[in-house]
Amino acid sequence: TVTGKTTPNTEVEVKDKDGNTIGTGTSDDKGNVKIDVPKQNPGDKVTVIPGKKDDQGNFTPVKDDQGNPRGGAETIVKETPQITNPGAKNEPGSDKTTVTGKTTVPNSTVEVKDKDGKTIGTGTSDENGDFTIEVPRQGSGDKISVIPSKDYTNPDGSVETRTGDPVETTVTGHTPATKQDKDIYEPEYKPGTGQPGTKVEVGEPIFRDEDGKVVNPPAGTSFKPGQGETGITVDPETGAVVVEVPADAKPGDTIEKSIIVTYPDGSSESVTVTVTVEGKGGSGVTPTPRPTPEPQPEGKDETKDEPAPAQDPVEKPGKTEDKTPAKPGQVALKPAAKDQGKAQQAPAKAQSKLPQTGAIAGLTSGLSLALVGVGSLLALGKKKKED
């Protein structure tokens, strides 16, 4: 659709960029022009020329006094771009969201906004209108907006921007990106000490996982000094570091060197090695990394030597108790008072070691003998009385 303004009721001819007539029409009583012509490409130039048709239908442009066409004007074909086939997807192992689609106008600018309306990426469609734009990874299920626009430069040098309607699309695919090795492992070098003019062997780094546990780095991990670092040697396979302490270093100075750790997946990170300068009286020993000992399981206290159980008192010669059984009719006699006194003077420790069952058994045996003796006397007395 070609629009414009000219003298009221004036015939108008429209020519394409190659000078071919592609449409004609007449302005209204107010001079407004509106003529539909075959679709032209956005950005192409067309020319609108006022004039007059003769009886045979031939169009004659309005001319000035010199016979040159006058009153004509050039314009640019403008089309407001729109988005078709929008999409947004997260690919496994990527930290980007890929936004795709097509614009109805080739070479259009495409702006991508996140769910909060913040611009997260821009791009340009190609000559066919297709576009692919990578933006920071968005959550699966998030809504993002895609907005097309096109700038047109008019013949007079002014710029006009045509902006299409925003189109919303939903992010699909996996939400979490696969973690890189640098996000899983945490390398660390133990600090070292050394005297001026010496080389300090710091040793290999310790690696910890996300839970803080000491682990081995993945196979293929490599090490090298940071960019521009001097006075340091790094084993590319083990990461063992040797730092040179300058001869003019002063006690208490701190030397810091950076080490680049590169993992098998290509990710890398920088680790700092620190060496403190000590005086001549220093130990000159660099602490080496040692894994923390595992805590020992709780157990019993150390067994202490217990004293041997006390032995029963040994009877001295000449003091042996007469163990001859009593004859029938006789009463078992108790030990003499002198012997009883000795028994009471026996060590308390020895008595505490005697089994209780043995003490009761001995008492029972003595009572039994006494009862037998009393029974015998009663029986003897009864027999005499009968006689």
Summary of the structure (lengths in Angstrom):
residues: 387
radius of gyration: 55.8
end to end distance: 166.8
largest distance: 195.1
contacts: 986
relative contact order: 0.08
helix: 13%
strand: 36%
